[in-house]
Amino acid sequence: MIGAGVRSSQPLLVLDPQRPAARALVAILEALFEVALRSEEGVREDRHVEHLHDFRVSLRRTRSALGGVKKVLPRAPVKRFRREFAWLARTTGPTRDLDVFLTKLPDYEAQLPADLVARLESVRRSLGRLRGSAQQRVVENLETARYLHLRTEWRAFLSSPATISGGENGQRPIVELADRAISEAHNRATKLARALDPTSSDADLHRLRVAGKRLRYLMTFFRSLYSSEEVTPKIESLKVLQDTLGDLHDLAIQRSLLAELVRGTATQDLPSSAERVA
């Protein structure tokens, strides 16, 4: 259960190590779905930037849970839902990128002479207009038949007997599959990290950032299966790495957006952050 009244994109679950993997994974996905639904109203009403952040994180964690633990749930619907959640994440990306830029803008301005700050007011207004348009598209997407159908189908999928029975690995103890999933995610992140050098591109750094997030999410999902002394420092170390890579990623996006503003090519149809750094 998630603590009542807590606004968090990171539900903490206590899992029995011998619980069938399908049931354990469904419990994780249900908790993440609760976060998304709790955040959705705040996203629609644009109450605070953190509502959209929590909504997006719940989507990323859901996709990581579906893709990180193999052959636990029925394959065909998992593939389809991962594709649909990726679509939903892309539709919300531009708004989040602009939220981050506008939030950090005062810190950037504090490093500049006063005369330059005054000349940047037109940039702030342009970013605000783009952000307003992007937020409007988010709300419109949340009203589409595609999204409403996704939400209904996802709820039905999570409660389906076929889902709870699971796929090929559905009845295996969750601790076995958690070990394997974390090991595979660690190996991928390590491989990407070792391939970096001073010439690595923004896209290379972004791939490591994504791989690191997936590893951290898996460790967070299954942290109750391991000793706190063992897993907590590793999660915290990954968080530091993610914060650093996240700052670099944000700067790459902002540099791209500023160049578009200078050229006069920034439009309401902003590309996603992944497209900007590709």
Steps between C-alpha positions, in 0.01 A plus 500: 500500500603861444485730799180707502543862404854456371578657163769277357596353165688225685260263678671276754379141504596215730522182292519138613811355328310180418193673364417396142665750267181587313316595818796701628538686172128575485520646852782730387311606187180566696690727740651691208157531336367650824776764484411584140130533576568710809720734294272522198257758638787729596643461149167586337457807719869597479517547876873444545789378287556205733165345407621456144837380627335231715273399214796459264711313755217254558492437124876443485492268799210307347690450175811394694301247701341355187827482308744420778351176632474260209219257413302560818182643348331405169732612223265652240316744728825598673650597165191703411480678835869591494444659160198695623673623814793613286257702287354660813847587630589669170185715512595637842874544435505853353301645791736344752808625310362854505405473869860410581638783286271762653575373851876524446493830312536718814816307596642556153411869512670539838830418329461778240549878509179695561494651151498153341226379732272783385561403138396142574144598590384424146646148535303448820179614331564270203563204729182580690295505179648172384436347840135612494450343157674178606286474814185548295603206281557287810146565617363433151684167489355402838155552348560284193329167449846344477595605853163424656502158334856438625403584857196271492685213332794528739274473803329195350835341412632534855193326646475227237545137619724440197728783610517378858579148380772651288722386218783250486665628819182615671500242777870511580604670827540871447840508670649279226382727222587817690860378531518431127333827397728713719808315378406548133425870553829547685697332221339723237565820695860395569561424132368842397704677769823328398445602137501872588799723425560876462349489150172339609189674373196628686316197365763265649459663840123483467511125430701451819254719688206287382681175583590633844141599566376154408752343734405733785129441443545123515704527818231723650216265403674206665686669784291315762650171375850605606665640810473876533875523569569331167256675268447852636855632436487364145169672431636826641813474284287447193291801598812719508600371156150564367495853635831578328398344169160667533660843528705432186191376321301809599779726376510319165125547459515864603790573267301347213189697590689829527654440158150446359379823661792691348428353156128561544423131445360415844134413453213358696590153370807454718696176463540274798818518708619168357466638148693813594806311621496225236 
